[in-house]
């Protein structure tokens, strides 16, 4: 993916060009860390990294492996270049611009919150599926990858840079807001339909949902509910001009 950025006006050109984000800060550190861990996973495939550091719902809940919703996002499928490559590309393309806008600490907090949220969603689904008559082995499946955190970045990019044009798959130009909605809609449909294909769509959904809640500061329950009530009530208001056409200010009632 790439995105277009609106540049300064030039009489001889359109003022629009393809922008390549910088590679720096926490984005750079996370990419290097994930790449190094992936190399170790690939070289030592006999070690069950996914069992100990991936998200395995039964181990998190019944064995106390509470670190897994954090560590799973730094692991990727051993030998699968596409898995780690796609996640790191998305992290670079969208995370760098967000880090430059928010600052390093704020970006890292948001990234980790989305990743942990995706892990918690994966744990919840792994416990709920057997409880409602689904596969009894759902709680034993391991989830790895940075996709949950990356989906949170997609939601943030589509919110902060909503009007920016993004080239999806280098072929389809669309607004960043539209791209974020499409990705969220697809992962939501995949999650509720159960068509995984070996992909943990629930972790994607969890990262996106947590990202949205963090952006809206939903943990501040009082202000969040007041803002929600105001948005609902505001739709009922309608400004009407007075009936007296001789009024000096016709829009004050």
FENKA-V516619 format. One record per backbone hydrogen bond with DSSP energy under -0.5 kcal/mol. NH is the residue of the N-H (numbers start at 0). CO is the residue of the C=O. If there is no record, write none. Layout:
# FENKA-V516619
nh: {NH NH}
co: {CO CO}
This chain:
# FENKA-V516619
nh: {1 2 3 4 6 6 12 16 18 20 23 26 27 28 29 30 31 32 33 34 35 36 37 38 39 40 41 42 43 44 46 48 51 52 53 53 54 55 56 56 57 58 59 60 61 62 62 64 65 67 69 70 71 72 73 74 79 80 83 84 85 86 87 88 89 90 91 92 93 94 94 95 95 97 98 99 100 101 102 106 107 108 109 110 111 112 113 114 115 116 117 118 119 120 121 122 123 124 125 126 127 128 129 130 131 132 133 137 139 140 140 142 144 149 150 151 152 153 154 155 156 157 158 158 159 160 161 163 165 166 167 167 169 170 171 172 173 175 176 178 179 180 181 182 183 184 185 186 187 188 189 190 191 192 193 194 195 198 200 202 203 204 205 206 207 208 209 210 211 212 213 214 215 216 217 219 220 223 224 225 226 227 228 229 230 231 232 233 234 235 236 236 241 244 246 249 251 252}
co: {166 18 164 16 4 14 9 4 2 18 21 23 23 24 25 26 27 28 29 30 31 32 33 34 35 36 37 38 39 41 43 46 47 48 48 49 142 53 54 140 138 55 55 56 57 57 58 58 63 64 66 66 67 69 70 71 76 78 79 80 81 82 83 84 85 86 87 88 89 89 90 90 91 93 94 95 96 97 98 102 103 104 105 106 107 108 109 110 111 112 113 114 115 116 117 118 119 120 121 122 123 124 125 126 127 129 128 134 136 136 137 54 71 145 146 147 148 149 150 151 152 153 154 155 155 156 158 160 173 1 165 171 166 167 167 170 165 163 161 174 175 176 177 178 179 180 181 182 183 184 185 186 187 188 189 189 193 195 198 199 199 200 201 202 203 204 205 206 207 208 209 210 211 213 212 216 218 219 220 221 222 223 224 225 226 227 228 229 230 232 232 233 249 242 243 247 248 250}
